[in-house]
Amino acid sequence: MSVATTRVLVAGSTGYLGKFVTQAFKERGYWVRALTRSEDRLAQPGPFTAPGIGPDEVDEVFVGELTRPETLDGLMDGIDIVFSSVGISRQRDRLTFEQVDYQCNHTLIELCVATGVRKFVYVSMQGADGPEISNLAITKAHEKVVAELATSGLEYGIVRPCGYFSDMGALLKMARWGRVFLVGSGDNRVSPIHGRDLAQVCVDVAEGNEFDVEAGGPDVLTQREAAELAFDVVGKPAKITAVPLWLAGGMVRVIRLLSKQFGDLAEFIVVAGEVDGVGPARGATTLRSYFEELAADSTKPG
């Protein structure tokens, strides 16, 4: 099947990675349908350099909600490949990781099987089998999707990023304010990847035979080194406060008493502050160049 006649559905198209993936499939010549809850959100540029996807940059926009299956009639019509980065990086609508990261992707898989979709490309997590994160709610939800794909009969590929540049962007924002707060000592090593580079990896996986791919950027550095780099780019002296893990853990317990959803997210953030996230360099964009791009954007009027 040629690229020109292959139809792709991008689920999660309004998210940081989904916007770049929609662009990447179109740039390689695929016919692309974007699933979104809002055409306006799809068209608007996202935070941390995520692009807007206008009507000329996608073949079809399908407005529907995976949490409401009655809105999905015709979603898979003619589709050959499904890409999904559906999940919640920030808690909204009081929904849990189980309800979104697992259940929404479960719905997609069921629709794929029922309609004869050929391949499913899914974005999970690096190190999901590690003792530090395997019992987290977000990890369990992601890996339930991976297990379901393995028994679905679909061709599939799993992409496991070693951290996102969008998360690193929060360091630059704090550096502008004059102080960066890190969870833990900041000595854990990471190799985050730009969304644009990661999108190319996702399309590579859709086209190839790799089925479980870790993807990092070209830089391997500690969280503290990343924070120091952010201060260097904004031209301010580095002021870094390390929040002890025991204190951060206590905050998680308090947050969970108020909201299980926010508690689960807070727990993930705390655990991510103590584990390494380093993998093969599949991206070329350096963290410095990304910080410089963000810093330049912040000086533009409006």
Secondary structure, DSSP 8 states (H G I E B T S, - for coil): --GGG-EEEEETTTSHHHHHHHHHHHHTT-EEEEEES-HHHHHS--STT-----GGG-SEEEE-BTTBGGG-TTTTTT--EEEE----SS--TT--HIIIIIHHHHHHHHHHHHHT--EEEEE--TTTTSTTTTTSHHHHHHHHHHHHHHTSSSEEEEEEES-BHHHHHHHHHHHHHT-EEEES-S--EE--B-HHHHHHHHHHHHHSS--EEEEB-S--EEHHHHHHHHHHHHT----EEEE-HHHHHHHHHHHHHH-HHHHHHHHHHHHHTTS-B---B-----HHHHHHHHHHHHTS--
